[in-house]
Amino acid sequence: MTPFWKGLAKKDLSKISHIKKNQVINDLEKESEDNLKRVGKTFAGVEIVHFCANDNCRPLWEKLGIGQKLGTVVFWHFLIPKICELRKIAGCEYLFLFAADLTPDELLVNYYRSNLGFRDSNEHGTAIPLYDYACKFMYQELKDIEIRREAFYADFNPDEEAM
């Protein structure tokens, strides 16, 4: 048998007696669904926590005259290279966050969509900690993140082409 810390391998299933298999099935059926959600597939991902701009920095940022939002630059220039490093080490497929946006027009959610490439979905989800309960789950796939980062830099200064 496979050591318990490695999980149960497919070949190990054949070694379990018919009686034991039925017992496992019965135990699963008895478990309370209130505390348990079964999923068909899981994906490796990384969560961005507390991703927001300091309002005290906004006037300084505006004085710099950069045509991009502070959070957008921090995301694509500083955060995404770290995510790319992590992806190479751990094989993460998704980047996700919980948007703390209670506004009726979903200003923050729309910002995450249009500037950072996040999506909201009924198809994908995650375990939601109580701290993020009122927030909206958003995610993006990482498979083409480096290409999207290059596109951000290609469009960084739209006035440059007009000169």
GINORKA-V85142 format. One record per pair of residues at least 12 apart in sequence whose C-alpha atoms are under 8 Angstrom apart, sorted by the first residue. I is the first residue (numbers start at 1). J is the second residue. D is the distance in Angstrom with one decimal. If there is no record, write none. Layout:
((I J D) (I J D))
//
This chain:
((43 92 7.7) (43 93 6.6) (43 94 7.3) (44 91 7.0) (44 92 4.7) (44 93 5.4) (44 94 6.5) (45 92 4.9) (45 93 5.6) (45 94 4.4) (45 95 5.5) (45 96 7.1) (46 92 6.8) (46 94 6.5) (46 95 5.1) (46 96 6.3) (47 95 5.9) (47 96 4.8) (47 97 5.4) (48 95 7.3) (48 96 6.2) (48 97 5.2) (49 97 6.5) (49 98 7.7) (52 71 6.8) (53 70 7.0) (53 71 6.0) (58 70 7.8) (67 156 7.6) (67 157 6.7) (68 156 7.2) (72 115 6.3) (72 116 6.6) (75 116 7.4) (76 116 7.9) (76 149 6.0) (76 152 7.4) (80 145 7.8) (80 149 7.7) (84 145 7.8) (84 146 7.6) (92 142 7.5) (93 141 5.9) (93 142 5.4) (93 143 6.7) (94 139 6.6) (94 140 5.7) (94 141 4.6) (94 142 5.4) (95 139 5.6) (95 140 5.4) (95 141 6.4) (95 142 6.7) (96 118 7.8) (96 137 7.3) (96 138 5.6) (96 139 4.1) (96 140 6.4) (97 137 6.0) (97 138 5.5) (97 139 6.4) (98 132 6.4) (98 135 5.4) (98 136 5.2) (98 137 4.6) (98 138 6.1) (99 135 5.2) (99 136 5.0) (99 137 6.4) (99 138 7.0) (100 132 7.5) (100 134 7.2) (100 135 4.7) (100 136 6.7) (101 135 6.4) (101 136 7.3) (102 134 7.8) (102 135 7.6) (109 136 7.8) (117 140 6.6) (118 138 5.8) (118 139 5.1) (118 140 5.0) (119 138 5.3) (119 139 5.4) (119 140 6.1) (120 136 7.5) (120 137 6.2) (120 138 4.5) (120 139 6.4) (121 137 7.7) (121 138 7.1) (125 137 7.0))
//
